[in-house]
Amino acid sequence: MFNFVRLVLVISALGLTHTYADDETTSGIQEYRDLLADINPAELWILSGEDLWFSAAGPNEASLEK
């Protein structure tokens, strides 16, 4: 009887540990995805290029939008 109780306790502990680890992993993955969605380095290049496109430069002081 004691071995059966011990077996049930071990299985329960493993089940809880697995559930906790799975939730932690899932939340970590979601946090990583949120960071990627919020901060995209390509957007910085786009904004920088947009500033260059509309700024007047060169000998004629002309922008590329004209």
Number of C-alpha atoms within 10 A of each C-alpha: 6 7 8 9 10 11 12 12 12 12 12 12 12 12 12 12 12 12 12 12 12 12 12 12 12 12 12 12 12 12 12 12 11 11 11 11 9 9 10 10 9 9 10 11 11 11 11 11 12 11 11 13 15 13 14 14 12 8 6 7 8 13 13 10 8 6
